[in-house]
Amino acid sequence: MEYMYDETGRQVIGIKGLADLGHGYGFHNGWKEFSLKIGEIYSFTHDYTSIEGPSDWRDDSFTVTLQLVEVDEQS
C-alpha cells in the first residue's frame, strides 16, 4: 500500500494498492493495481477453490468492497 498526497505533498488524499484477484486449484488470477481516494468505493471479485472434503472441490468467488473514509484524530 502507498499513500496518495495532494499537490502540496502534505495531505493524504487516498491510497494505492494491489487487489488479489484469486487463486485456487489450477489457476492464479494475479493482482490488479487500484487507487482509492477518500470517499470512493472500489470493488473486485476474488476467485478461489473451495475444498470441503477429499473429493468435493469447486471453484467459487466472493466480492470484496473497500471504501476509504476520513476519520478525525482524537486525543
C-alpha positions as CSV (number, residue, x, y, z in Angstrom):
1,M,0.0,0.0,0.0
2,E,1.1,3.5,-0.8
3,Y,-0.4,6.9,0.2
4,M,-1.6,9.4,-2.4
5,Y,-1.0,13.1,-1.5
6,D,-2.5,16.4,-2.6
7,E,-0.5,18.9,-4.7
8,T,1.3,20.2,-1.6
9,G,2.6,16.8,-0.7
10,R,1.4,17.1,2.9
11,Q,-2.3,16.0,2.9
12,V,-3.2,12.3,2.3
13,I,-6.0,12.1,-0.2
14,G,-6.0,8.4,-0.9
15,I,-4.2,5.1,-1.2
16,K,-2.8,2.9,-4.0
17,G,-2.7,-0.9,-3.5
18,L,-2.9,-4.3,-5.0
19,A,-6.0,-6.4,-5.2
20,D,-5.6,-10.2,-5.1
21,L,-7.9,-11.4,-7.9
22,G,-7.8,-15.0,-6.7
23,H,-6.1,-18.4,-6.8
24,G,-7.0,-22.0,-6.5
25,Y,-6.5,-25.4,-7.9
26,G,-5.0,-24.9,-11.3
27,F,-5.3,-21.2,-11.6
28,H,-3.9,-17.9,-10.3
29,N,-5.6,-14.7,-11.5
30,G,-2.8,-12.4,-10.3
31,W,-3.0,-9.0,-8.9
32,K,-4.6,-5.7,-10.0
33,E,-3.4,-2.2,-9.1
34,F,-6.0,0.2,-7.8
35,S,-6.2,3.7,-6.4
36,L,-8.8,4.9,-4.0
37,K,-9.4,8.5,-2.9
38,I,-11.2,9.4,0.3
39,G,-14.9,8.8,-0.1
40,E,-14.6,6.5,-3.1
41,I,-15.6,2.8,-3.3
42,Y,-13.7,0.1,-5.1
43,S,-14.9,-3.5,-5.6
44,F,-13.3,-6.6,-7.1
45,T,-14.0,-10.3,-7.3
46,H,-11.7,-12.8,-5.6
47,D,-11.9,-16.3,-7.1
48,Y,-10.9,-19.4,-5.1
49,T,-11.2,-23.2,-4.9
50,S,-13.4,-24.4,-2.1
51,I,-12.3,-27.7,-0.6
52,E,-15.0,-29.2,1.7
53,G,-13.8,-32.8,1.5
54,P,-11.3,-35.1,-0.2
55,S,-13.3,-35.1,-3.4
56,D,-15.6,-32.1,-3.1
57,W,-13.6,-29.4,-4.9
58,R,-15.4,-26.5,-6.6
59,D,-14.5,-23.0,-7.8
60,D,-16.2,-20.2,-6.1
61,S,-15.8,-16.4,-5.6
62,F,-16.8,-13.5,-3.4
63,T,-16.8,-9.8,-3.9
64,V,-14.5,-7.5,-1.9
65,T,-15.7,-3.9,-1.5
66,L,-13.5,-1.2,0.0
67,Q,-14.4,2.4,1.0
68,L,-11.8,4.8,2.2
69,V,-13.2,7.2,4.8
70,E,-11.6,10.1,6.6
71,V,-11.5,9.9,10.4
72,D,-10.9,12.9,12.7
73,E,-8.0,12.2,15.0
74,Q,-8.9,12.5,18.7
75,S,-6.6,12.6,21.6
